[in-house]
Amino acid sequence: MKFKTIEWRGDCVRLLDQRALPRRACYIVCKDASSVAEAIQKMAIRGAPAIGVAAAMGVALAAKRSRTLRPALFRQEMERVCERMRQTRPTAVNLFWALDRMKKVWDQRLNFDVEEMKERLEAEAIRIFEEDREVNQKIGENGKVLIHEGDGVLTHCNAGGLATAGYGTALGVIYAAWTEGKRFRVFVDETRPLLQGSRLTAWELSREGIPTTILTDNMAGWLMSKREVTLVLVGADRIARNGDTANKIGTYGLAVLSKWHGIPFYVAAPTSTLDLSLVSGKGIPVEEREPEEVTRFAGVRVAPKACRAINPAFDITPHSLIHGIITEKGIIRRPFGKRLKRMKEE
Ligand code: MRU
């Protein structure tokens, strides 16, 4: 990608502040874990895989800054940092997955040399980052067969380079097909209320020279009825054992519309987004955000003061509406249950 969403710099983490895009590409330098946690919570960095990588780097930073040489105290400090990270955002399971990986590093040893443990934690955070880049690449390679010359591909929110350490999941598939020489159009849902589609997805696609058309979320059905959309590709924040998928609010509506119009609807996600502990999407916690994100637009109030607003940030698409899930290990088709489990554990 022509930009770096997140970067480990040895003594700090540099993040592209996505709240300022597309007006300005400015960076935040986080020197400690609490500033990384704040960046995740306030959505300077967002997107399931990216927040997992950021949280892991936050823990590695905390380790580096720790002054204790006593393993028990060090462990307590790290546990506290993990707890703070866990409180940042509830839906994307990649956050918890990455923190569990970091925790495993100190949990595997009862006694350890603290200085050596710091190095191990730094190495693990960098590994999580590198692996995400490789996984993105594989998702792209596995999914590109789904895109055909002349297609109209609709995507929602941002599942691209800005949401990952690499070139993205749903957008990774688009980049891989484009690089192979296929020519098609991409439709980008604006994605109210925070506009991750028009602000972020359109920004990165247009920088890669891919023809991009933005629509407001309520236009998708009309475009589908006119056969302008021929494929829907979205990312995921958490996928339950049966294939039910949490993704940015509005995804469920797109899946219903796709079914009605007979348009294939695919989810692209790394296996780290699979949460096998949940039987179905009913168990996925859905983040509820400030109502002001809905009642205001570009900082200006656009709704009467007396009215209430709701703001669930995600919705759950039932597995029955999903044609397939594109992972780094291949495309899984319905019935998902056993296949997802096998793939995760492979
Ligand atoms: O609230 P956000 O911007 O973190 O939501 C992001 C999404 O819903 C993405 O589609 C999802 O995380 C997949 S990113 C590869």
Boltz pocket constraint, residues with backbone or C-beta under 6 A from the ligand:
constraints:
  - pocket:
      binder: B
      contacts: [[A, 46], [A, 47], [A, 48], [A, 49], [A, 92], [A, 156], [A, 157], [A, 158], [A, 159], [A, 160], [A, 163], [A, 164], [A, 168], [A, 169], [A, 170], [A, 196], [A, 234], [A, 235], [A, 236], [A, 237], [A, 247], [A, 248], [A, 268], [A, 313]]
      max_distance: 6.0
